[in-house]
Structure formats: C-alpha cells, structure tokens
Amino acid sequence: MPTYEYKCDVCGYTFEKFQSMKDKAVKKCPKCDGKVQRLIGGGAAVIFKGSGFYATDYATSNSPACG
Ligand SMILES: [Zn+2]
C-alpha cells in the first residue's frame, strides 16, 4: 500500500496517510478542517524512461490466431 502525503492549504500542515487506492482521499486537515491537497511523488510514483518503452509494435501486429 502506498503512503500518500497531504498538505493543508490553510495552515500548511503536512501529514502522511497510509491507505490503499480504493480508500477515499483525505480532503480535510485534521488540525484546522481546511482544504488539503495530495502531494504527488514519494515511493508510489511510476517513472517511465525513454529507452525500452515501445507500444506501437504490439498494437499494429494483430494477426488472426486461427491456422
Ligand atoms: Zn490545516
């Protein structure tokens, strides 16, 4: 399970929440009930790099399976 980081827009309080993808995102600051934003990043991010990533070949070579 990823850990999400939140920051409060109002008081600037930052906190982490350990939750699954299905859980609802935190919307309120636990300190002041202000609006919080989820910070993108941390260990959960998936990074794509240029080399070794090609999807076109798989999509176009669509031959029938019977034979
Ligand atoms: Zn706050």
N, CA, C, O and the ligand as a Tripos MOL2 file, in Angstrom:
@<TRIPOS>MOLECULE
protein
  269   267    68     0     0
PROTEIN
NO_CHARGES

@<TRIPOS>ATOM
      1 N           0.8350   -1.2090    0.0000 N.3       1 MET1
      2 CA          0.0000    0.0000    0.0000 C.3       1 MET1
      3 C           0.8640    1.2520    0.0000 C.2       1 MET1
      4 O           1.8470    1.3520    0.7340 O.2       1 MET1
      5 N           0.4840    2.1750   -0.8170 N.am      2 PRO2
      6 CA          1.2760    3.4070   -0.8810 C.3       2 PRO2
      7 C           0.9530    4.3600    0.2600 C.2       2 PRO2
      8 O          -0.1290    4.3340    0.8480 O.2       2 PRO2
      9 N           1.9080    5.1760    0.5360 N.am      3 THR3
     10 CA          1.6930    6.2350    1.5140 C.3       3 THR3
     11 C           1.4780    7.5460    0.7690 C.2       3 THR3
     12 O           2.2820    7.9360   -0.0790 O.2       3 THR3
     13 N           0.3970    8.2090    1.0960 N.am      4 TYR4
     14 CA          0.0990    9.4710    0.4410 C.3       4 TYR4
     15 C           0.4560   10.6250    1.3630 C.2       4 TYR4
     16 O           0.3000   10.5500    2.5820 O.2       4 TYR4
     17 N           0.9270   11.6660    0.7590 N.am      5 GLU5
     18 CA          1.2920   12.8400    1.5280 C.3       5 GLU5
     19 C           0.3240   13.9700    1.2090 C.2       5 GLU5
     20 O           0.0050   14.2440    0.0520 O.2       5 GLU5
     21 N          -0.1190   14.5970    2.2480 N.am      6 TYR6
     22 CA         -1.0900   15.6830    2.0850 C.3       6 TYR6
     23 C          -0.5410   16.9560    2.6980 C.2       6 TYR6
     24 O           0.2590   16.9430    3.6330 O.2       6 TYR6
     25 N          -1.0050   18.0460    2.1320 N.am      7 LYS7
     26 CA         -0.6390   19.3400    2.6910 C.3       7 LYS7
     27 C          -1.8800   20.2210    2.7800 C.2       7 LYS7
     28 O          -2.6830   20.2980    1.8500 O.2       7 LYS7
     29 N          -2.0100   20.8720    3.9120 N.am      8 CYS8
     30 CA         -3.1500   21.7430    4.1270 C.3       8 CYS8
     31 C          -2.9040   23.0960    3.4650 C.2       8 CYS8
     32 O          -1.8480   23.7090    3.6160 O.2       8 CYS8
     33 N          -3.9230   23.5360    2.7260 N.am      9 ASP9
     34 CA         -3.8190   24.8400    2.0750 C.3       9 ASP9
     35 C          -3.9040   25.9840    3.0740 C.2       9 ASP9
     36 O          -3.3700   27.0690    2.8430 O.2       9 ASP9
     37 N          -4.5710   25.7310    4.1710 N.am     10 VAL10
     38 CA         -4.8690   26.8080    5.0970 C.3      10 VAL10
     39 C          -3.7300   27.0440    6.0950 C.2      10 VAL10
     40 O          -3.2160   28.1560    6.2180 O.2      10 VAL10
     41 N          -3.3480   25.9730    6.8050 N.am     11 CYS11
     42 CA         -2.3500   26.1640    7.8530 C.3      11 CYS11
     43 C          -0.9850   25.6150    7.4660 C.2      11 CYS11
     44 O          -0.0070   25.7990    8.1900 O.2      11 CYS11
     45 N          -0.9200   24.9290    6.3000 N.am     12 GLY12
     46 CA          0.3600   24.4290    5.8380 C.3      12 GLY12
     47 C           0.8100   23.1390    6.4990 C.2      12 GLY12
     48 O           1.9390   22.6920    6.2960 O.2      12 GLY12
     49 N          -0.0530   22.5550    7.2730 N.am     13 TYR13
     50 CA          0.2800   21.3010    7.9570 C.3      13 TYR13
     51 C           0.4000   20.1690    6.9540 C.2      13 TYR13
     52 O          -0.4980   19.9660    6.1370 O.2      13 TYR13
     53 N           1.4930   19.4320    7.0060 N.am     14 THR14
     54 CA          1.6720   18.2890    6.1170 C.3      14 THR14
     55 C           1.6220   17.0030    6.9250 C.2      14 THR14
     56 O           2.1310   16.9280    8.0430 O.2      14 THR14
     57 N           1.0010   15.9980    6.3340 N.am     15 PHE15
     58 CA          0.9020   14.7180    7.0140 C.3      15 PHE15
     59 C           0.8460   13.6010    5.9920 C.2      15 PHE15
     60 O           0.5390   13.8260    4.8210 O.2      15 PHE15
     61 N           1.1460   12.3980    6.4470 N.am     16 GLU16
     62 CA          1.1210   11.2370    5.5730 C.3      16 GLU16
     63 C          -0.0210   10.3150    5.9710 C.2      16 GLU16
     64 O          -0.3490   10.1700    7.1480 O.2      16 GLU16
     65 N          -0.6080    9.7050    4.9690 N.am     17 LYS17
     66 CA         -1.7030    8.7790    5.2220 C.3      17 LYS17
     67 C          -1.4100    7.4890    4.4790 C.2      17 LYS17
     68 O          -1.1650    7.4800    3.2730 O.2      17 LYS17
     69 N          -1.4420    6.4170    5.2240 N.am     18 PHE18
     70 CA         -1.1650    5.0960    4.6740 C.3      18 PHE18
     71 C          -2.4930    4.4770    4.2640 C.2      18 PHE18
     72 O          -3.2630    4.0330    5.1160 O.2      18 PHE18
     73 N          -2.7620    4.4450    2.9640 N.am     19 GLN19
     74 CA         -4.0630    3.9600    2.5240 C.3      19 GLN19
     75 C          -3.9620    3.3030    1.1550 C.2      19 GLN19
     76 O          -2.9960    3.5020    0.4200 O.2      19 GLN19
     77 N          -4.9790    2.5170    0.8330 N.am     20 SER20
     78 CA         -4.9910    1.8480   -0.4600 C.3      20 SER20
     79 C          -5.5930    2.7670   -1.5170 C.2      20 SER20
     80 O          -6.1220    3.8370   -1.2130 O.2      20 SER20
     81 N          -5.4980    2.3190   -2.7630 N.am     21 MET21
     82 CA         -6.0200    3.1190   -3.8710 C.3      21 MET21
     83 C          -7.5430    3.2880   -3.7530 C.2      21 MET21
     84 O          -8.1090    4.2800   -4.2110 O.2      21 MET21
     85 N          -8.1790    2.3080   -3.1360 N.am     22 LYS22
     86 CA         -9.6420    2.3360   -3.0620 C.3      22 LYS22
     87 C         -10.1390    3.3070   -1.9960 C.2      22 LYS22
     88 O         -11.2700    3.7890   -2.0630 O.2      22 LYS22
     89 N          -9.3060    3.5840   -1.0370 N.am     23 ASP23
     90 CA         -9.7370    4.4910    0.0250 C.3      23 ASP23
     91 C          -9.9720    5.8900   -0.5140 C.2      23 ASP23
     92 O          -9.3690    6.3130   -1.5000 O.2      23 ASP23
     93 N         -10.8480    6.5780    0.1470 N.am     24 LYS24
     94 CA        -11.1050    7.9570   -0.2520 C.3      24 LYS24
     95 C          -9.9330    8.8410    0.1320 C.2      24 LYS24
     96 O          -9.2750    8.6450    1.1530 O.2      24 LYS24
     97 N          -9.7040    9.8060   -0.7130 N.am     25 ALA25
     98 CA         -8.6310   10.7430   -0.4310 C.3      25 ALA25
     99 C          -9.0280   11.6480    0.7280 C.2      25 ALA25
    100 O         -10.1960   11.9910    0.9130 O.2      25 ALA25
    101 N          -8.0240   12.0160    1.4900 N.am     26 VAL26
    102 CA         -8.2810   12.9320    2.5930 C.3      26 VAL26
    103 C          -8.5470   14.3250    2.0280 C.2      26 VAL26
    104 O          -7.8120   14.8060    1.1660 O.2      26 VAL26
    105 N          -9.5800   14.9490    2.5120 N.am     27 LYS27
    106 CA         -9.9230   16.2660    1.9900 C.3      27 LYS27
    107 C          -9.8430   17.3650    3.0380 C.2      27 LYS27
    108 O          -9.7980   18.5530    2.7190 O.2      27 LYS27
    109 N          -9.8260   16.9410    4.2910 N.am     28 LYS28
    110 CA         -9.8310   17.9560    5.3330 C.3      28 LYS28
    111 C          -8.6020   17.8130    6.2150 C.2      28 LYS28
    112 O          -8.1370   16.7140    6.5150 O.2      28 LYS28
    113 N          -8.1100   18.9420    6.6040 N.am     29 CYS29
    114 CA         -6.9730   18.9740    7.5010 C.3      29 CYS29
    115 C          -7.4010   18.5150    8.8940 C.2      29 CYS29
    116 O          -8.4080   18.9890    9.4190 O.2      29 CYS29
    117 N          -6.6480   17.6030    9.4920 N.am     30 PRO30
    118 CA         -7.0110   17.1320   10.8330 C.3      30 PRO30
    119 C          -6.8170   18.1980   11.9190 C.2      30 PRO30
    120 O          -7.3140   18.0630   13.0370 O.2      30 PRO30
    121 N          -6.1070   19.2260   11.5730 N.am     31 LYS31
    122 CA         -5.8370   20.2640   12.5710 C.3      31 LYS31
    123 C          -6.8560   21.3940   12.5080 C.2      31 LYS31
    124 O          -7.3790   21.8260   13.5360 O.2      31 LYS31
    125 N          -7.1370   21.8770   11.2850 N.am     32 CYS32
    126 CA         -7.9670   23.0760   11.1780 C.3      32 CYS32
    127 C          -9.1860   22.8780   10.2880 C.2      32 CYS32
    128 O          -9.9360   23.8260   10.0540 O.2      32 CYS32
    129 N          -9.4000   21.6490    9.7810 N.am     33 ASP33
    130 CA        -10.5150   21.3730    8.8790 C.3      33 ASP33
    131 C         -10.4070   22.1230    7.5570 C.2      33 ASP33
    132 O         -11.3900   22.2560    6.8280 O.2      33 ASP33
    133 N          -9.2350   22.5990    7.2600 N.am     34 GLY34
    134 CA         -9.0290   23.2950    5.9920 C.3      34 GLY34
    135 C          -8.8900   22.3090    4.8540 C.2      34 GLY34
    136 O          -8.8380   21.0960    5.0580 O.2      34 GLY34
    137 N          -8.8300   22.8490    3.6590 N.am     35 LYS35
    138 CA         -8.7220   22.0140    2.4680 C.3      35 LYS35
    139 C          -7.2860   21.5210    2.2920 C.2      35 LYS35
    140 O          -6.3370   22.3030    2.3670 O.2      35 LYS35
    141 N          -7.1410   20.2350    2.0620 N.am     36 VAL36
    142 CA         -5.8040   19.6810    1.8680 C.3      36 VAL36
    143 C          -5.6200   19.2300    0.4220 C.2      36 VAL36
    144 O          -6.5820   18.9200   -0.2810 O.2      36 VAL36
    145 N          -4.3840   19.2040    0.0080 N.am     37 GLN37
    146 CA         -4.0390   18.7220   -1.3230 C.3      37 GLN37
    147 C          -3.1350   17.5190   -1.1920 C.2      37 GLN37
    148 O          -2.2740   17.4570   -0.3150 O.2      37 GLN37
    149 N          -3.3450   16.5610   -2.0830 N.am     38 ARG38
    150 CA         -2.4670   15.4050   -2.0760 C.3      38 ARG38
    151 C          -1.2130   15.7230   -2.8770 C.2      38 ARG38
    152 O          -1.2840   16.1770   -4.0190 O.2      38 ARG38
    153 N          -0.0950   15.4830   -2.2720 N.am     39 LEU39
    154 CA          1.1670   15.7460   -2.9530 C.3      39 LEU39
    155 C           1.5480   14.5390   -3.7810 C.2      39 LEU39
    156 O           1.5560   13.4090   -3.2930 O.2      39 LEU39
    157 N           1.8620   14.7890   -5.0320 N.am     40 ILE40
    158 CA          2.2620   13.7090   -5.9230 C.3      40 ILE40
    159 C           3.7500   13.4590   -5.7580 C.2      40 ILE40
    160 O           4.5500   14.3910   -5.6750 O.2      40 ILE40
    161 N           4.1010   12.1970   -5.7130 N.am     41 GLY41
    162 CA          5.5110   11.8750   -5.5600 C.3      41 GLY41
    163 C           5.7080   10.7850   -4.5140 C.2      41 GLY41
    164 O           4.7960   10.0080   -4.2320 O.2      41 GLY41
    165 N           6.8700   10.7400   -3.9620 N.am     42 GLY42
    166 CA          7.1520    9.7070   -2.9840 C.3      42 GLY42
    167 C           7.4300    8.3740   -3.6340 C.2      42 GLY42
    168 O           7.8160    8.3200   -4.8020 O.2      42 GLY42
    169 N           7.2430    7.3090   -2.9020 N.am     43 GLY43
    170 CA          7.6130    5.9900   -3.3880 C.3      43 GLY43
    171 C           6.6270    5.3800   -4.3540 C.2      43 GLY43
    172 O           6.9420    4.3780   -4.9970 O.2      43 GLY43
    173 N           5.4440    5.9510   -4.4770 N.am     44 ALA44
    174 CA          4.3990    5.3280   -5.2790 C.3      44 ALA44
    175 C           4.4620    5.7110   -6.7490 C.2      44 ALA44
    176 O           3.7470    5.1340   -7.5680 O.2      44 ALA44
    177 N           5.2880    6.6530   -7.0860 N.am     45 ALA45
    178 CA          5.3150    7.1460   -8.4500 C.3      45 ALA45
    179 C           5.9470    6.1230   -9.3960 C.2      45 ALA45
    180 O           6.9250    5.4540   -9.0620 O.2      45 ALA45
    181 N           5.3610    6.0280  -10.5730 N.am     46 VAL46
    182 CA          5.9260    5.1640  -11.6050 C.3      46 VAL46
    183 C           6.6420    6.0430  -12.6150 C.2      46 VAL46
    184 O           6.0760    6.9970  -13.1490 O.2      46 VAL46
    185 N           7.8830    5.7070  -12.8590 N.am     47 ILE47
    186 CA          8.6870    6.5430  -13.7420 C.3      47 ILE47
    187 C           8.9440    5.8140  -15.0530 C.2      47 ILE47
    188 O           9.4810    4.7060  -15.0680 O.2      47 ILE47
    189 N           8.5540    6.4490  -16.1510 N.am     48 PHE48
    190 CA          8.8380    5.9010  -17.4540 C.3      48 PHE48
    191 C          10.0340    6.6220  -18.0640 C.2      48 PHE48
    192 O          10.1010    7.8510  -18.0880 O.2      48 PHE48
    193 N          10.9570    5.8370  -18.5440 N.am     49 LYS49
    194 CA         12.0920    6.4380  -19.2240 C.3      49 LYS49
    195 C          12.0580    6.0700  -20.7020 C.2      49 LYS49
    196 O          11.4070    5.1030  -21.1000 O.2      49 LYS49
    197 N          12.7580    6.8450  -21.4970 N.am     50 GLY50
    198 CA         12.6740    6.7250  -22.9470 C.3      50 GLY50
    199 C          13.0470    5.3570  -23.4770 C.2      50 GLY50
    200 O          12.3390    4.8280  -24.3330 O.2      50 GLY50
    201 N          14.1050    4.7760  -23.0140 N.am     51 SER51
    202 CA         14.5990    3.5460  -23.5930 C.3      51 SER51
    203 C          13.7780    2.3460  -23.1360 C.2      51 SER51
    204 O          13.3680    2.2590  -21.9790 O.2      51 SER51
    205 N          13.5470    1.4250  -24.0630 N.am     52 GLY52
    206 CA         12.8870    0.1850  -23.7080 C.3      52 GLY52
    207 C          11.3780    0.2810  -23.6250 C.2      52 GLY52
    208 O          10.7260   -0.6810  -23.2200 O.2      52 GLY52
    209 N          10.8210    1.3790  -23.9870 N.am     53 PHE53
    210 CA          9.3710    1.5350  -23.9260 C.3      53 PHE53
    211 C           8.8080    1.7160  -25.3210 C.2      53 PHE53
    212 O           8.9130    2.7950  -25.9050 O.2      53 PHE53
    213 N           8.2070    0.6580  -25.8600 N.am     54 TYR54
    214 CA          7.5870    0.7710  -27.1670 C.3      54 TYR54
    215 C           6.2750   -0.0080  -27.1800 C.2      54 TYR54
    216 O           6.2340   -1.1840  -26.8190 O.2      54 TYR54
    217 N           5.2280    0.6510  -27.5930 N.am     55 ALA55
    218 CA          3.9040    0.0400  -27.5500 C.3      55 ALA55
    219 C           3.2980   -0.1380  -28.9370 C.2      55 ALA55
    220 O           2.3270   -0.8760  -29.1010 O.2      55 ALA55
    221 N           3.8700    0.5410  -29.9420 N.am     56 THR56
    222 CA          3.2590    0.5470  -31.2730 C.3      56 THR56
    223 C           3.3190   -0.8240  -31.9280 C.2      56 THR56
    224 O           2.3610   -1.2240  -32.5890 O.2      56 THR56
    225 N           4.4020   -1.5460  -31.7650 N.am     57 ASP57
    226 CA          4.5760   -2.8360  -32.4070 C.3      57 ASP57
    227 C           3.5080   -3.8260  -31.9440 C.2      57 ASP57
    228 O           2.9720   -4.5970  -32.7390 O.2      57 ASP57
    229 N           3.2210   -3.7910  -30.6940 N.am     58 TYR58
    230 CA          2.2400   -4.6970  -30.1090 C.3      58 TYR58
    231 C           0.8340   -4.4010  -30.6330 C.2      58 TYR58
    232 O           0.0320   -5.3140  -30.8290 O.2      58 TYR58
    233 N           0.5440   -3.1240  -30.8560 N.am     59 ALA59
    234 CA         -0.7980   -2.7180  -31.2550 C.3      59 ALA59
    235 C          -1.0650   -3.0080  -32.7220 C.2      59 ALA59
    236 O          -2.1980   -3.3280  -33.0820 O.2      59 ALA59
    237 N          -0.0470   -2.9060  -33.5890 N.am     60 THR60
    238 CA         -0.2650   -3.0000  -35.0280 C.3      60 THR60
    239 C          -0.1930   -4.4320  -35.5430 C.2      60 THR60
    240 O          -0.9520   -4.7900  -36.4430 O.2      60 THR60
    241 N           0.6820   -5.2500  -35.0090 N.am     61 SER61
    242 CA          0.8160   -6.6220  -35.4960 C.3      61 SER61
    243 C          -0.2740   -7.5000  -34.8890 C.2      61 SER61
    244 O          -0.0550   -8.2260  -33.9190 O.2      61 SER61
    245 N          -1.4340   -7.4080  -35.4880 N.am     62 ASN62
    246 CA         -2.6000   -8.0700  -34.9280 C.3      62 ASN62
    247 C          -3.0690   -9.1690  -35.8860 C.2      62 ASN62
    248 O          -4.0920   -9.0200  -36.5530 O.2      62 ASN62
    249 N          -2.3380  -10.2410  -35.9490 N.am     63 SER63
    250 CA         -2.6530  -11.3060  -36.8940 C.3      63 SER63
    251 C          -3.7150  -12.2500  -36.3080 C.2      63 SER63
    252 O          -3.7830  -12.4350  -35.0930 O.2      63 SER63
    253 N          -4.5330  -12.8360  -37.1710 N.am     64 PRO64
    254 CA         -5.5460  -13.7880  -36.6800 C.3      64 PRO64
    255 C          -4.9280  -15.0370  -36.0870 C.2      64 PRO64
    256 O          -3.8640  -15.4760  -36.5240 O.2      64 PRO64
    257 N          -5.5770  -15.6020  -35.1100 N.am     65 ALA65
    258 CA         -4.9970  -16.6850  -34.3340 C.3      65 ALA65
    259 C          -5.2960  -18.0580  -34.9300 C.2      65 ALA65
    260 O          -4.7050  -19.0510  -34.5070 O.2      65 ALA65
    261 N          -6.2050  -18.1320  -35.9090 N.am     66 CYS66
    262 CA         -6.5470  -19.4340  -36.4580 C.3      66 CYS66
    263 C          -5.5570  -19.8700  -37.5270 C.2      66 CYS66
    264 O          -4.9840  -19.0230  -38.2120 O.2      66 CYS66
    265 N          -5.3500  -21.1250  -37.6810 N.am     67 GLY67
    266 CA         -4.4340  -21.5390  -38.7090 C.3      67 GLY67
    267 C          -4.1220  -22.9400  -38.6850 C.2      67 GLY67
    268 O          -3.3480  -23.4150  -39.5160 O.2      67 GLY67
    269 ZN         -4.8210   22.9430    8.3060 Zn       68 ZN68
@<TRIPOS>BOND
     1     1     2 1
     2     2     3 1
     3     3     4 2
     4     3     5 am
     5     5     6 1
     6     6     7 1
     7     7     8 2
     8     7     9 am
     9     9    10 1
    10    10    11 1
    11    11    12 2
    12    11    13 am
    13    13    14 1
    14    14    15 1
    15    15    16 2
    16    15    17 am
    17    17    18 1
    18    18    19 1
    19    19    20 2
    20    19    21 am
    21    21    22 1
    22    22    23 1
    23    23    24 2
    24    23    25 am
    25    25    26 1
    26    26    27 1
    27    27    28 2
    28    27    29 am
    29    29    30 1
    30    30    31 1
    31    31    32 2
    32    31    33 am
    33    33    34 1
    34    34    35 1
    35    35    36 2
    36    35    37 am
    37    37    38 1
    38    38    39 1
    39    39    40 2
    40    39    41 am
    41    41    42 1
    42    42    43 1
    43    43    44 2
    44    43    45 am
    45    45    46 1
    46    46    47 1
    47    47    48 2
    48    47    49 am
    49    49    50 1
    50    50    51 1
    51    51    52 2
    52    51    53 am
    53    53    54 1
    54    54    55 1
    55    55    56 2
    56    55    57 am
    57    57    58 1
    58    58    59 1
    59    59    60 2
    60    59    61 am
    61    61    62 1
    62    62    63 1
    63    63    64 2
    64    63    65 am
    65    65    66 1
    66    66    67 1
    67    67    68 2
    68    67    69 am
    69    69    70 1
    70    70    71 1
    71    71    72 2
    72    71    73 am
    73    73    74 1
    74    74    75 1
    75    75    76 2
    76    75    77 am
    77    77    78 1
    78    78    79 1
    79    79    80 2
    80    79    81 am
    81    81    82 1
    82    82    83 1
    83    83    84 2
    84    83    85 am
    85    85    86 1
    86    86    87 1
    87    87    88 2
    88    87    89 am
    89    89    90 1
    90    90    91 1
    91    91    92 2
    92    91    93 am
    93    93    94 1
    94    94    95 1
    95    95    96 2
    96    95    97 am
    97    97    98 1
    98    98    99 1
    99    99   100 2
   100    99   101 am
   101   101   102 1
   102   102   103 1
   103   103   104 2
   104   103   105 am
   105   105   106 1
   106   106   107 1
   107   107   108 2
   108   107   109 am
   109   109   110 1
   110   110   111 1
   111   111   112 2
   112   111   113 am
   113   113   114 1
   114   114   115 1
   115   115   116 2
   116   115   117 am
   117   117   118 1
   118   118   119 1
   119   119   120 2
   120   119   121 am
   121   121   122 1
   122   122   123 1
   123   123   124 2
   124   123   125 am
   125   125   126 1
   126   126   127 1
   127   127   128 2
   128   127   129 am
   129   129   130 1
   130   130   131 1
   131   131   132 2
   132   131   133 am
   133   133   134 1
   134   134   135 1
   135   135   136 2
   136   135   137 am
   137   137   138 1
   138   138   139 1
   139   139   140 2
   140   139   141 am
   141   141   142 1
   142   142   143 1
   143   143   144 2
   144   143   145 am
   145   145   146 1
   146   146   147 1
   147   147   148 2
   148   147   149 am
   149   149   150 1
   150   150   151 1
   151   151   152 2
   152   151   153 am
   153   153   154 1
   154   154   155 1
   155   155   156 2
   156   155   157 am
   157   157   158 1
   158   158   159 1
   159   159   160 2
   160   159   161 am
   161   161   162 1
   162   162   163 1
   163   163   164 2
   164   163   165 am
   165   165   166 1
   166   166   167 1
   167   167   168 2
   168   167   169 am
   169   169   170 1
   170   170   171 1
   171   171   172 2
   172   171   173 am
   173   173   174 1
   174   174   175 1
   175   175   176 2
   176   175   177 am
   177   177   178 1
   178   178   179 1
   179   179   180 2
   180   179   181 am
   181   181   182 1
   182   182   183 1
   183   183   184 2
   184   183   185 am
   185   185   186 1
   186   186   187 1
   187   187   188 2
   188   187   189 am
   189   189   190 1
   190   190   191 1
   191   191   192 2
   192   191   193 am
   193   193   194 1
   194   194   195 1
   195   195   196 2
   196   195   197 am
   197   197   198 1
   198   198   199 1
   199   199   200 2
   200   199   201 am
   201   201   202 1
   202   202   203 1
   203   203   204 2
   204   203   205 am
   205   205   206 1
   206   206   207 1
   207   207   208 2
   208   207   209 am
   209   209   210 1
   210   210   211 1
   211   211   212 2
   212   211   213 am
   213   213   214 1
   214   214   215 1
   215   215   216 2
   216   215   217 am
   217   217   218 1
   218   218   219 1
   219   219   220 2
   220   219   221 am
   221   221   222 1
   222   222   223 1
   223   223   224 2
   224   223   225 am
   225   225   226 1
   226   226   227 1
   227   227   228 2
   228   227   229 am
   229   229   230 1
   230   230   231 1
   231   231   232 2
   232   231   233 am
   233   233   234 1
   234   234   235 1
   235   235   236 2
   236   235   237 am
   237   237   238 1
   238   238   239 1
   239   239   240 2
   240   239   241 am
   241   241   242 1
   242   242   243 1
   243   243   244 2
   244   243   245 am
   245   245   246 1
   246   246   247 1
   247   247   248 2
   248   247   249 am
   249   249   250 1
   250   250   251 1
   251   251   252 2
   252   251   253 am
   253   253   254 1
   254   254   255 1
   255   255   256 2
   256   255   257 am
   257   257   258 1
   258   258   259 1
   259   259   260 2
   260   259   261 am
   261   261   262 1
   262   262   263 1
   263   263   264 2
   264   263   265 am
   265   265   266 1
   266   266   267 1
   267   267   268 2
@<TRIPOS>SUBSTRUCTURE
     1 MET1         2 RESIDUE 1 A MET
     2 PRO2         6 RESIDUE 1 A PRO
     3 THR3        10 RESIDUE 1 A THR
     4 TYR4        14 RESIDUE 1 A TYR
     5 GLU5        18 RESIDUE 1 A GLU
     6 TYR6        22 RESIDUE 1 A TYR
     7 LYS7        26 RESIDUE 1 A LYS
     8 CYS8        30 RESIDUE 1 A CYS
     9 ASP9        34 RESIDUE 1 A ASP
    10 VAL10       38 RESIDUE 1 A VAL
    11 CYS11       42 RESIDUE 1 A CYS
    12 GLY12       46 RESIDUE 1 A GLY
    13 TYR13       50 RESIDUE 1 A TYR
    14 THR14       54 RESIDUE 1 A THR
    15 PHE15       58 RESIDUE 1 A PHE
    16 GLU16       62 RESIDUE 1 A GLU
    17 LYS17       66 RESIDUE 1 A LYS
    18 PHE18       70 RESIDUE 1 A PHE
    19 GLN19       74 RESIDUE 1 A GLN
    20 SER20       78 RESIDUE 1 A SER
    21 MET21       82 RESIDUE 1 A MET
    22 LYS22       86 RESIDUE 1 A LYS
    23 ASP23       90 RESIDUE 1 A ASP
    24 LYS24       94 RESIDUE 1 A LYS
    25 ALA25       98 RESIDUE 1 A ALA
    26 VAL26      102 RESIDUE 1 A VAL
    27 LYS27      106 RESIDUE 1 A LYS
    28 LYS28      110 RESIDUE 1 A LYS
    29 CYS29      114 RESIDUE 1 A CYS
    30 PRO30      118 RESIDUE 1 A PRO
    31 LYS31      122 RESIDUE 1 A LYS
    32 CYS32      126 RESIDUE 1 A CYS
    33 ASP33      130 RESIDUE 1 A ASP
    34 GLY34      134 RESIDUE 1 A GLY
    35 LYS35      138 RESIDUE 1 A LYS
    36 VAL36      142 RESIDUE 1 A VAL
    37 GLN37      146 RESIDUE 1 A GLN
    38 ARG38      150 RESIDUE 1 A ARG
    39 LEU39      154 RESIDUE 1 A LEU
    40 ILE40      158 RESIDUE 1 A ILE
    41 GLY41      162 RESIDUE 1 A GLY
    42 GLY42      166 RESIDUE 1 A GLY
    43 GLY43      170 RESIDUE 1 A GLY
    44 ALA44      174 RESIDUE 1 A ALA
    45 ALA45      178 RESIDUE 1 A ALA
    46 VAL46      182 RESIDUE 1 A VAL
    47 ILE47      186 RESIDUE 1 A ILE
    48 PHE48      190 RESIDUE 1 A PHE
    49 LYS49      194 RESIDUE 1 A LYS
    50 GLY50      198 RESIDUE 1 A GLY
    51 SER51      202 RESIDUE 1 A SER
    52 GLY52      206 RESIDUE 1 A GLY
    53 PHE53      210 RESIDUE 1 A PHE
    54 TYR54      214 RESIDUE 1 A TYR
    55 ALA55      218 RESIDUE 1 A ALA
    56 THR56      222 RESIDUE 1 A THR
    57 ASP57      226 RESIDUE 1 A ASP
    58 TYR58      230 RESIDUE 1 A TYR
    59 ALA59      234 RESIDUE 1 A ALA
    60 THR60      238 RESIDUE 1 A THR
    61 SER61      242 RESIDUE 1 A SER
    62 ASN62      246 RESIDUE 1 A ASN
    63 SER63      250 RESIDUE 1 A SER
    64 PRO64      254 RESIDUE 1 A PRO
    65 ALA65      258 RESIDUE 1 A ALA
    66 CYS66      262 RESIDUE 1 A CYS
    67 GLY67      266 RESIDUE 1 A GLY
    68 ZN68       269 GROUP 0 **** ****
